[in-house]
Amino acid sequence: MFQLPFPLRDANAAGSGAPLGDLPEWNLDDLYTGEDATELKRDLDWLEQACASFATDYEGKLGELDAPGFLDCVLRNEKINQIAGRIMSFAGLRYYQLTTDAGRAKFMSDLQEKITNFTTPLVFFTLEINRLPDDHLEGLYAQNADLARYKPVFDRIRAMKPYQLSDELEKFLHDLGVVGDAWERLFDETIAGLEFEVEGETLNIEGTLNLLTDPERGKREAAARVLAEVFSENIKTFARVHNTQAKEKEIVDRWRGMETAQLGRHLSNQVEPEVVEALRNAVVDAYPKLSHRYYELKRKWLGLDKMQVWDRNAPLPMEDTRIVNWAEAENTVMDAYNAFDPRMGEIAAPFFSKGWIDAGVKPGKAPGAFAHPTVTNVHPYVMLNYLGKPRDVMTLAHELGHGVHQVLAAEQGEMLSSTPLTLAETASVFGEMLTFRKMLDGAETQAQRKVLLAGKVEDMINTVVRQIAFYDFECKLHAARRGGELTPDDINALWMSVQAESLGPAFEFMDGYETFWAYIPHFVHSPFYVYAYAFGDGLVNALYAVYAEGDAGFEDKYFDMLKAGGSKHHKELLAPFGLDASDPAFWDKGLSMISGFIDELEAMED
């Protein structure tokens, strides 16, 4: 409940030394001033007492509360969430700044353990809410408008009602969760401990994956072959992790009565299975006009008869190698945000001036990029690994979009501000699109325009096509595991069945590529998470098309959507724009934007 987002792996986040200017660092004082801060001790003491008294006052009694009493209960629960979230945000963000520091790792782990112990007595809360009759809750809402605000929270909790087990079994599963966590830790420790010898240099996985974007084809090939070799040597461990986790999920799902392995993710995302299926089908049907067509263009640009897997993320021959310093990156993104609406620029400005961004690449810092909302009475923090590449500017625009969204949604309070995964990418991808359009409009030559378009198309294919291929792989894996143990060769075959289909005929696949499923963290940490990326990209493409068509009052409607946080369903949020994600044509509208960019790239070849 109180964990930070899993750091996203970004292949560009390694190595530095470029003239980037003064890169900002986090100032975490708005959370706590240090490990020994008196406010931190005070909050820990308060939290222990608050959890104990909450359980004493309410366990077994939720059904007896009147509307004001129920509201008090909800507000007390919200305050507990806020204090616990503040503590873990501070511990986690400090750790991500320097993951190699044993003291910081211990500090975070000790606090996580304390908070887990404090909050274990609160397991009863959601179980009892789900035992309340519908008409009882509706009656309470009718009596108290402040309580009725929280209906979306209870709706989300009660979506699990048909799949809830007895209190005793739920507590058993809660305690047993540490066993599943151990398999995740085995995966993480195995990945972190892998060493790759590339051209005489020993690298970790981040450094090796980064070489897949190297301008030298020989270096990319060497990295790909070493990755395959090391994955193959460890494939039994990765197969064991996947087999065990998929089996554990199948057992829990069977006991809960969930019809499919994906249903739990759909429920947590507040999205109907048929909507995800419509997205999946639209993307798979579009493979030929998206990835197949684009990679055929890239094959020609690279002067190859066939693309190999190490060419997928190769820089383009005409790519601009100019370094974008931090001041220019800030100006580019802020100009794009202000041009859309000055209110967006106003919200974004403090991130740059008040220590809310940690931008530099430093030894021991977590890889990738993220925006963490902390809690609603503080502010978000953005982490980057900024190297001055044009795509790093897009990453800044993306994470700043998350930050703006989180600031606006904070008005909803702790329990209603959090946006489901399927909508959490809306503001980030939209901010990225605004910045991309600004950079595209500023392109001085046809070559610059071509590089920008190609880079955007690659990012979209990685976000939409690649993630849906990942989703299909997971669906096949979990379905196959229900029939028995899977050998490494079984899993390899499932991986290749989706890779060839999604990447298309421009590619040949080297021996060993069949093992590349092994390093994807989402399969282990968050099964079926991956389609949320495609959902967010498709949604924003459709939304941007409405904006580009000059929809009256679009900016106000857009801000209202972000302010809603998790208080409304995607149908309600999209209705003002005339959009409906359950309509298959909705996804075609989004995919056609990617197709249009490829049309323009093809036209440049004539």
C-alpha positions as CSV (number, residue, x, y, z in Angstrom):
1,M,0.0,0.0,0.0
2,F,2.8,2.4,0.8
3,Q,5.4,1.4,-1.7
4,L,7.1,3.7,-4.2
5,P,6.7,3.1,-8.0
6,F,9.1,0.5,-9.4
7,P,11.8,2.6,-11.1
8,L,11.4,2.4,-14.9
9,R,14.3,1.1,-16.9
10,D,15.4,3.6,-19.5
11,A,18.1,2.4,-21.9
12,N,19.4,6.0,-22.3
13,A,20.1,6.4,-18.6
14,A,23.8,5.5,-18.3
15,G,27.1,7.4,-18.5
16,S,27.6,11.2,-18.5
17,G,30.2,13.9,-18.7
18,A,28.4,16.1,-21.3
19,P,28.3,19.9,-20.9
20,L,24.8,19.9,-19.6
21,G,24.9,23.0,-17.3
22,D,23.6,23.1,-13.7
23,L,21.4,20.0,-13.2
24,P,18.9,20.3,-10.4
25,E,18.9,17.9,-7.4
26,W,16.2,17.0,-5.0
27,N,15.6,18.9,-1.8
28,L,13.6,16.5,0.3
29,D,13.2,18.8,3.3
30,D,9.5,19.3,2.4
31,L,9.0,15.7,3.5
32,Y,11.6,15.4,6.3
33,T,15.0,17.1,6.9
34,G,16.8,13.8,7.6
35,E,16.7,10.3,9.1
36,D,16.9,11.8,12.6
37,A,14.3,14.5,12.1
38,T,12.1,15.0,15.2
39,E,9.1,15.2,12.9
40,L,9.8,11.8,11.5
41,K,9.9,10.2,15.0
42,R,6.7,12.1,15.9
43,D,4.9,10.8,12.8
44,L,6.1,7.2,13.4
45,D,4.8,7.3,17.0
46,W,1.5,8.9,15.9
47,L,1.1,6.2,13.2
48,E,1.6,3.3,15.6
49,Q,-1.0,4.7,18.0
50,A,-3.4,5.8,15.2
51,C,-3.5,2.3,13.6
52,A,-4.0,0.6,17.0
53,S,-6.8,2.9,18.0
54,F,-8.4,2.7,14.5
55,A,-8.6,-1.1,14.8
56,T,-9.9,-0.9,18.4
57,D,-12.6,1.7,17.5
58,Y,-13.9,0.2,14.2
59,E,-13.2,-3.6,13.8
60,G,-16.4,-5.4,13.7
61,K,-18.4,-2.2,14.0
62,L,-18.5,-0.6,10.5
63,G,-22.1,-1.7,10.0
64,E,-23.3,0.1,13.1
65,L,-21.9,3.5,12.1
66,D,-24.2,6.4,11.1
67,A,-23.2,8.7,8.2
68,P,-21.2,11.2,10.3
69,G,-19.5,8.3,12.2
70,F,-18.7,6.6,8.9
71,L,-17.2,9.8,7.5
72,D,-15.0,10.2,10.6
73,C,-13.8,6.6,10.1
74,V,-12.9,7.3,6.4
75,L,-11.1,10.5,7.3
76,R,-9.1,8.7,10.0
77,N,-8.1,6.1,7.5
78,E,-7.2,8.7,5.0
79,K,-4.9,10.4,7.5
80,I,-3.2,7.1,8.3
81,N,-2.6,6.6,4.5
82,Q,-1.2,10.2,4.3
83,I,1.3,9.9,7.2
84,A,2.5,6.4,6.1
85,G,2.8,7.6,2.5
86,R,4.9,10.6,3.6
87,I,7.3,8.4,5.6
88,M,7.8,5.9,2.8
89,S,8.1,8.6,0.1
90,F,11.0,10.1,2.1
91,A,12.8,6.8,2.7
92,G,12.2,5.6,-0.9
93,L,13.3,8.8,-2.7
94,R,16.5,9.0,-0.5
95,Y,17.2,5.4,-1.5
96,Y,16.7,6.0,-5.2
97,Q,19.3,8.8,-5.1
98,L,22.0,6.4,-3.9
99,T,20.9,2.8,-4.1
100,T,24.4,1.5,-3.3
101,D,24.3,3.1,0.1
102,A,23.7,0.3,2.6
103,G,22.5,2.7,5.3
104,R,19.8,4.2,3.0
105,A,18.7,0.7,2.0
106,K,18.4,-0.4,5.6
107,F,16.6,2.8,6.6
108,M,14.0,2.2,3.9
109,S,13.6,-1.5,4.7
110,D,13.3,-0.9,8.5
111,L,10.6,1.8,7.9
112,Q,8.7,-0.5,5.5
113,E,8.7,-3.3,8.1
114,K,7.5,-1.0,10.8
115,I,4.7,0.4,8.7
116,T,3.6,-3.0,7.6
117,N,3.5,-4.1,11.2
118,F,1.5,-1.0,12.2
119,T,-1.0,-1.4,9.4
120,T,-1.6,-5.2,9.5
121,P,-4.5,-4.7,12.0
122,L,-6.3,-2.6,9.4
123,V,-6.9,-5.5,7.0
124,F,-10.4,-5.7,8.4
125,F,-11.4,-2.4,6.8
126,T,-11.9,-3.4,3.2
127,L,-13.3,-6.8,4.2
128,E,-16.0,-5.3,6.3
129,I,-16.8,-2.6,3.7
130,N,-17.5,-5.4,1.3
131,R,-19.9,-7.1,3.7
132,L,-22.1,-4.0,3.9
133,P,-25.3,-4.3,1.8
134,D,-25.6,-1.9,-1.2
135,D,-28.7,-0.2,0.1
136,H,-27.0,0.4,3.5
137,L,-24.2,2.3,1.8
138,E,-26.5,4.1,-0.5
139,G,-28.5,5.3,2.5
140,L,-25.3,6.7,4.2
141,Y,-24.3,8.5,1.0
142,A,-27.8,10.1,0.7
143,Q,-27.5,11.4,4.3
144,N,-24.0,13.0,3.9
145,A,-22.6,14.7,0.8
146,D,-19.0,14.7,2.2
147,L,-19.2,10.9,2.7
148,A,-20.8,10.5,-0.8
149,R,-17.6,12.0,-2.3
150,Y,-15.8,8.8,-1.4
151,K,-18.2,6.6,-3.3
152,P,-15.7,6.0,-6.1
153,V,-13.2,4.6,-3.5
154,F,-15.8,2.2,-2.1
155,D,-16.9,1.2,-5.6
156,R,-13.3,0.2,-6.4
157,I,-13.0,-1.8,-3.1
158,R,-16.4,-3.4,-3.7
159,A,-15.4,-4.4,-7.3
160,M,-13.4,-7.2,-5.5
161,K,-16.5,-8.3,-3.4
162,P,-17.4,-11.2,-5.7
163,Y,-13.8,-12.5,-5.4
164,Q,-13.3,-12.0,-1.6
165,L,-12.5,-15.0,0.6
166,S,-13.2,-15.4,4.3
167,D,-11.5,-13.0,6.7
168,E,-9.2,-15.8,7.9
169,L,-8.1,-16.7,4.4
170,E,-7.6,-13.0,3.5
171,K,-5.4,-12.5,6.5
172,F,-3.5,-15.7,5.6
173,L,-2.9,-14.5,2.0
174,H,-1.8,-11.1,3.4
175,D,0.8,-12.8,5.6
176,L,1.8,-15.2,2.8
177,G,2.5,-12.2,0.5
178,V,6.1,-12.1,1.7
179,V,6.7,-15.5,0.0
180,G,5.7,-14.0,-3.4
181,D,7.9,-11.0,-2.6
182,A,10.8,-13.4,-2.1
183,W,10.5,-14.6,-5.8
184,E,10.5,-10.9,-6.9
185,R,13.7,-10.3,-4.8
186,L,15.3,-13.4,-6.3
187,F,14.6,-12.0,-9.8
188,D,15.9,-8.5,-8.8
189,E,19.0,-9.8,-7.2
190,T,19.7,-12.2,-10.1
191,I,19.3,-9.4,-12.7
192,A,21.4,-7.0,-10.6
193,G,24.2,-9.5,-10.2
194,L,24.5,-10.4,-13.9
195,E,27.8,-9.4,-15.5
196,F,28.3,-8.9,-19.2
197,E,31.7,-8.9,-20.9
198,V,31.5,-6.6,-23.9
199,E,34.7,-6.0,-25.9
200,G,36.9,-6.4,-22.8
201,E,34.7,-4.3,-20.5
202,T,32.6,-5.8,-17.7
203,L,29.1,-4.1,-17.5
204,N,25.9,-4.6,-15.6
205,I,22.6,-5.0,-17.4
206,E,21.8,-1.3,-17.6
207,G,25.2,-0.5,-19.3
208,T,24.8,-3.5,-21.7
209,L,21.2,-2.6,-22.7
210,N,22.4,1.0,-23.3
211,L,24.8,-0.3,-25.9
212,L,21.8,-1.5,-28.0
213,T,21.4,2.2,-28.9
214,D,25.1,2.7,-29.8
215,P,25.9,4.2,-33.2
216,E,28.4,1.4,-33.9
217,R,26.6,-1.6,-35.3
218,G,29.4,-4.0,-34.1
219,K,29.1,-2.8,-30.6
220,R,25.3,-3.2,-30.7
221,E,25.7,-6.8,-32.0
222,A,28.4,-7.6,-29.4
223,A,26.0,-6.4,-26.6
224,A,23.0,-8.4,-28.0
225,R,25.0,-11.6,-28.2
226,V,26.4,-11.3,-24.7
227,L,22.9,-10.5,-23.4
228,A,21.7,-13.7,-25.0
229,E,24.6,-15.7,-23.7
230,V,24.2,-14.6,-20.1
231,F,20.4,-14.9,-20.2
232,S,20.8,-18.5,-21.5
233,E,23.2,-19.4,-18.7
234,N,20.6,-18.2,-16.1
235,I,17.4,-19.2,-18.0
236,K,16.5,-22.0,-15.5
237,T,16.3,-19.5,-12.7
238,F,14.2,-17.1,-14.7
239,A,11.9,-20.0,-15.8
240,R,11.5,-21.1,-12.2
241,V,10.5,-17.6,-11.1
242,H,7.9,-17.3,-13.8
243,N,6.6,-20.8,-13.3
244,T,6.2,-20.3,-9.6
245,Q,4.6,-16.9,-9.8
246,A,2.2,-17.9,-12.5
247,K,1.2,-21.0,-10.5
248,E,0.7,-19.0,-7.3
249,K,-1.4,-16.5,-9.3
250,E,-3.5,-19.4,-10.8
251,I,-4.1,-20.8,-7.3
252,V,-5.2,-17.5,-5.8
253,D,-7.3,-16.6,-8.9
254,R,-9.0,-20.1,-8.7
255,W,-9.8,-19.7,-5.0
256,R,-11.2,-16.2,-5.7
257,G,-13.2,-17.5,-8.7
258,M,-11.6,-15.1,-11.2
259,E,-12.4,-16.3,-14.7
260,T,-9.1,-15.2,-16.2
261,A,-5.5,-14.4,-15.1
262,Q,-5.9,-10.8,-16.4
263,L,-9.1,-10.0,-14.5
264,G,-7.4,-8.8,-11.3
265,R,-5.4,-6.3,-13.2
266,H,-8.5,-5.0,-15.1
267,L,-10.3,-4.6,-11.8
268,S,-7.5,-2.6,-10.3
269,N,-7.3,-0.5,-13.4
270,Q,-11.0,0.1,-13.4
271,V,-11.3,-0.9,-17.0
272,E,-13.7,-3.5,-18.5
273,P,-12.1,-6.6,-20.1
274,E,-13.9,-5.9,-23.4
275,V,-12.2,-2.4,-23.6
276,V,-8.7,-4.0,-23.1
277,E,-9.6,-6.6,-25.7
278,A,-10.7,-3.9,-28.2
279,L,-7.4,-2.1,-27.6
280,R,-5.4,-5.3,-28.0
281,N,-7.2,-6.3,-31.2
282,A,-6.9,-2.8,-32.8
283,V,-3.2,-2.7,-32.2
284,V,-2.5,-6.3,-33.4
285,D,-4.6,-5.6,-36.5
286,A,-2.5,-2.5,-37.1
287,Y,0.9,-4.2,-36.9
288,P,1.3,-4.2,-40.7
289,K,0.6,-0.5,-41.1
290,L,2.6,0.5,-38.0
291,S,5.7,-1.5,-36.9
292,H,6.1,-3.6,-40.1
293,R,6.0,-0.4,-42.3
294,Y,8.2,1.7,-40.1
295,Y,10.9,-1.0,-39.7
296,E,11.0,-1.5,-43.4
297,L,11.8,2.3,-43.7
298,K,14.4,2.0,-41.0
299,R,16.0,-1.0,-42.7
300,K,16.5,1.1,-45.9
301,W,17.9,4.1,-43.9
302,L,20.4,1.7,-42.2
303,G,21.3,0.2,-45.6
304,L,20.6,-3.3,-44.5
305,D,19.2,-6.3,-46.3
306,K,17.7,-7.5,-43.0
307,M,17.3,-5.9,-39.6
308,Q,18.7,-7.8,-36.7
309,V,17.3,-7.4,-33.2
310,W,20.3,-5.2,-32.3
311,D,19.2,-2.7,-35.0
312,R,15.7,-2.1,-33.5
313,N,16.8,0.9,-31.3
314,A,19.8,1.9,-33.4
315,P,20.2,5.6,-33.9
316,L,19.4,6.8,-37.4
317,P,22.2,7.6,-39.7
318,M,21.0,11.2,-40.1
319,E,20.4,11.7,-36.3
320,D,21.5,14.9,-34.7
321,T,24.2,14.2,-32.1
322,R,24.0,17.7,-30.7
323,I,23.8,17.8,-26.9
324,V,20.8,19.8,-25.5
325,N,21.9,21.5,-22.3
326,W,19.5,21.7,-19.3
327,A,18.6,25.4,-19.7
328,E,17.5,24.7,-23.3
329,A,15.6,21.6,-22.3
330,E,13.7,23.6,-19.6
331,N,12.9,26.4,-22.0
332,T,11.7,24.0,-24.7
333,V,9.3,22.2,-22.4
334,M,8.1,25.3,-20.5
335,D,7.4,27.1,-23.9
336,A,5.3,24.1,-25.0
337,Y,3.4,24.0,-21.8
338,N,2.8,27.7,-21.7
339,A,1.7,27.8,-25.3
340,F,-1.0,25.2,-24.5
341,D,-2.2,27.1,-21.4
342,P,-0.3,29.4,-19.1
343,R,-1.9,27.6,-16.1
344,M,0.1,24.5,-17.1
345,G,3.3,26.5,-17.1
346,E,2.5,28.0,-13.7
347,I,2.1,24.6,-12.2
348,A,5.3,23.2,-13.8
349,A,7.6,26.2,-12.9
350,P,8.3,25.3,-9.2
351,F,9.6,21.9,-10.3
352,F,12.6,23.6,-11.8
353,S,13.2,26.2,-9.1
354,K,12.4,24.5,-5.8
355,G,14.4,21.2,-5.9
356,W,11.5,19.0,-7.1
357,I,13.6,17.5,-9.9
358,D,16.7,15.3,-9.6
359,A,18.2,15.3,-13.1
360,G,21.8,14.2,-13.2
361,V,23.3,10.8,-13.9
362,K,25.3,9.8,-10.7
363,P,27.0,6.6,-9.5
364,G,24.5,4.5,-7.5
365,K,21.5,6.5,-8.6
366,A,18.5,4.4,-9.7
367,P,18.2,4.1,-13.5
368,G,15.4,5.5,-15.6
369,A,12.8,8.2,-14.8
370,F,9.6,8.6,-12.8
371,A,7.4,11.1,-11.1
372,H,6.4,10.2,-7.6
373,P,3.3,12.0,-6.2
374,T,4.4,11.6,-2.5
375,V,1.3,12.7,-0.6
376,T,-1.4,15.3,-1.3
377,N,-0.2,17.9,1.3
378,V,3.4,18.0,0.0
379,H,4.1,17.9,-3.8
380,P,5.5,15.4,-6.4
381,Y,9.2,14.8,-7.1
382,V,10.5,14.0,-10.6
383,M,13.6,11.8,-11.2
384,L,15.5,11.8,-14.5
385,N,18.9,10.5,-15.8
386,Y,19.5,13.5,-18.1
387,L,22.2,13.1,-20.8
388,G,21.2,15.9,-23.1
389,K,19.8,13.7,-25.9
390,P,16.7,15.0,-27.7
391,R,14.7,12.1,-26.3
392,D,15.8,13.1,-22.8
393,V,14.0,16.4,-23.4
394,M,10.9,14.3,-24.3
395,T,11.4,12.3,-21.0
396,L,11.5,15.6,-19.1
397,A,8.2,16.7,-20.8
398,H,6.7,13.3,-20.0
399,E,7.6,13.2,-16.3
400,L,6.7,16.8,-15.8
401,G,3.2,16.0,-17.2
402,H,2.9,13.4,-14.5
403,G,3.9,16.0,-12.0
404,V,1.3,18.6,-13.2
405,H,-1.4,15.8,-13.1
406,Q,-0.4,14.9,-9.6
407,V,-0.5,18.5,-8.4
408,L,-4.0,19.0,-9.8
409,A,-5.4,15.7,-8.6
410,A,-4.1,16.4,-5.1
411,E,-7.2,18.6,-4.5
412,Q,-9.2,15.3,-4.3
413,G,-7.4,14.2,-1.1
414,E,-5.4,11.1,-0.4
415,M,-8.0,8.4,-1.2
416,L,-9.4,10.0,-4.4
417,S,-6.3,11.5,-6.0
418,S,-4.7,8.4,-7.3
419,T,-5.4,7.7,-10.9
420,P,-5.8,4.2,-12.3
421,L,-2.9,3.0,-14.4
422,T,-4.9,3.3,-17.6
423,L,-5.4,7.0,-17.1
424,A,-2.2,7.7,-15.2
425,E,-0.3,8.2,-18.5
426,T,-2.7,10.8,-19.9
427,A,-1.0,14.0,-18.8
428,S,2.5,12.7,-19.3
429,V,2.0,11.5,-22.9
430,F,0.0,14.7,-23.6
431,G,2.8,16.9,-22.3
432,E,5.3,14.9,-24.4
433,M,3.1,15.4,-27.5
434,L,2.9,19.2,-26.9
435,T,6.7,19.3,-26.6
436,F,7.2,17.1,-29.7
437,R,4.9,19.3,-31.7
438,K,6.7,22.4,-30.5
439,M,10.1,20.9,-31.5
440,L,8.6,19.7,-34.9
441,D,7.3,23.2,-35.6
442,G,10.8,24.6,-34.9
443,A,12.6,22.1,-37.2
444,E,14.8,24.2,-39.6
445,T,15.4,21.5,-42.2
446,Q,13.7,18.5,-43.7
447,A,16.4,16.3,-42.2
448,Q,15.7,17.6,-38.7
449,R,11.9,17.1,-39.2
450,K,12.6,13.5,-40.4
451,V,14.7,12.7,-37.3
452,L,12.1,14.1,-34.9
453,L,9.2,12.2,-36.7
454,A,11.2,9.0,-36.8
455,G,12.1,9.3,-33.1
456,K,8.5,9.9,-32.1
457,V,7.3,6.9,-34.2
458,E,9.9,4.7,-32.5
459,D,8.8,5.8,-29.1
460,M,5.1,5.2,-30.0
461,I,5.9,1.7,-31.4
462,N,7.8,0.9,-28.2
463,T,4.9,2.1,-26.2
464,V,2.0,0.6,-28.1
465,V,3.1,-2.3,-30.3
466,R,5.9,-3.6,-28.1
467,Q,3.7,-3.4,-24.9
468,I,0.8,-5.2,-26.5
469,A,3.2,-7.9,-27.7
470,F,4.3,-8.2,-24.1
471,Y,0.7,-8.4,-23.0
472,D,0.0,-11.2,-25.5
473,F,3.1,-13.0,-24.2
474,E,1.9,-12.8,-20.7
475,C,-1.6,-14.0,-21.6
476,K,-0.1,-17.0,-23.4
477,L,2.3,-17.7,-20.6
478,H,-0.4,-17.8,-17.9
479,A,-2.8,-19.8,-20.0
480,A,-0.1,-22.4,-20.8
481,R,1.0,-22.6,-17.2
482,R,-2.5,-23.7,-16.2
483,G,-1.7,-26.9,-18.2
484,G,1.4,-27.7,-16.3
485,E,5.1,-26.7,-15.7
486,L,6.7,-24.8,-18.5
487,T,10.3,-25.6,-19.6
488,P,12.6,-22.7,-20.6
489,D,12.1,-23.9,-24.3
490,D,8.3,-23.6,-23.8
491,I,8.6,-20.0,-22.6
492,N,11.1,-19.2,-25.3
493,A,8.6,-20.4,-28.0
494,L,5.8,-18.3,-26.6
495,W,8.1,-15.2,-26.6
496,M,9.1,-15.8,-30.3
497,S,5.5,-16.3,-31.4
498,V,4.7,-12.7,-30.4
499,Q,8.0,-11.0,-31.4
500,A,8.0,-12.2,-35.0
501,E,4.3,-11.1,-35.4
502,S,4.8,-7.7,-33.9
503,L,8.1,-6.7,-35.5
504,G,7.4,-7.9,-39.0
505,P,9.3,-9.2,-42.0
506,A,12.1,-6.6,-41.9
507,F,13.7,-8.6,-39.1
508,E,15.8,-11.7,-38.7
509,F,16.2,-13.1,-35.2
510,M,19.6,-14.2,-33.9
511,D,20.0,-17.4,-31.9
512,G,19.5,-16.5,-28.3
513,Y,16.9,-13.8,-28.8
514,E,14.3,-16.3,-27.6
515,T,15.5,-15.7,-24.1
516,F,15.0,-11.9,-24.0
517,W,11.7,-12.3,-22.0
518,A,13.9,-13.1,-19.0
519,Y,14.9,-9.5,-18.1
520,I,11.5,-7.7,-18.4
521,P,10.7,-6.7,-14.7
522,H,7.0,-6.0,-15.3
523,F,6.3,-9.7,-15.9
524,V,7.5,-10.5,-12.4
525,H,6.6,-7.3,-10.4
526,S,3.2,-6.4,-12.0
527,P,1.6,-9.1,-14.2
528,F,-0.4,-7.6,-17.1
529,Y,0.7,-4.0,-16.2
530,V,2.1,-3.5,-19.7
531,Y,-1.1,-2.8,-21.6
532,A,-1.6,0.4,-19.5
533,Y,1.2,2.1,-21.6
534,A,-0.6,1.3,-24.8
535,F,-3.9,2.4,-23.3
536,G,-2.4,5.7,-22.3
537,D,-0.7,6.4,-25.6
538,G,-3.8,5.5,-27.6
539,L,-6.0,7.6,-25.4
540,V,-3.8,10.7,-25.7
541,N,-3.5,10.3,-29.5
542,A,-7.3,10.4,-29.7
543,L,-7.4,13.3,-27.2
544,Y,-4.8,15.3,-29.1
545,A,-6.7,14.8,-32.4
546,V,-9.7,16.4,-30.7
547,Y,-7.5,19.3,-29.6
548,A,-5.9,19.7,-33.0
549,E,-9.4,19.9,-34.5
550,G,-10.0,23.0,-32.4
551,D,-12.5,21.6,-29.9
552,A,-14.1,24.6,-28.1
553,G,-13.1,24.9,-24.5
554,F,-10.7,22.0,-24.7
555,E,-8.2,23.4,-22.2
556,D,-10.8,23.8,-19.5
557,K,-12.1,20.3,-20.1
558,Y,-8.6,19.0,-20.0
559,F,-7.8,20.6,-16.7
560,D,-11.1,19.3,-15.2
561,M,-10.1,15.8,-16.3
562,L,-6.7,16.0,-14.6
563,K,-8.2,17.5,-11.4
564,A,-10.6,14.6,-11.2
565,G,-7.8,12.2,-10.2
566,G,-9.3,8.9,-9.4
567,S,-12.8,10.2,-8.6
568,K,-14.3,9.4,-12.0
569,H,-14.4,6.4,-14.4
570,H,-12.8,6.7,-17.8
571,K,-16.2,6.9,-19.5
572,E,-17.1,10.0,-17.5
573,L,-13.7,11.6,-18.0
574,L,-13.7,11.2,-21.8
575,A,-17.4,12.0,-22.5
576,P,-16.8,15.8,-22.6
577,F,-14.4,15.3,-25.5
578,G,-16.9,13.1,-27.4
579,L,-14.6,10.1,-26.9
580,D,-15.5,6.6,-25.6
581,A,-12.8,4.0,-25.0
582,S,-15.3,1.1,-25.3
583,D,-15.9,2.0,-29.0
584,P,-13.4,0.1,-31.2
585,A,-13.2,3.1,-33.5
586,F,-11.7,5.1,-30.5
587,W,-8.4,3.0,-30.7
588,D,-8.3,3.3,-34.5
589,K,-8.4,7.1,-34.1
590,G,-5.3,7.0,-31.9
591,L,-3.5,4.5,-34.0
592,S,-4.1,6.5,-37.1
593,M,-1.9,9.3,-35.7
594,I,1.1,7.0,-35.7
595,S,0.2,5.8,-39.1
596,G,0.0,9.4,-40.3
597,F,3.5,10.1,-39.1
598,I,4.8,7.0,-41.0
599,D,2.9,8.3,-44.1
600,E,4.8,11.6,-43.8
601,L,8.2,9.7,-43.4
602,E,7.4,7.6,-46.5
603,A,6.5,10.7,-48.5
604,M,10.0,12.1,-47.6
605,E,11.5,9.1,-49.4
606,D,9.9,10.0,-52.7
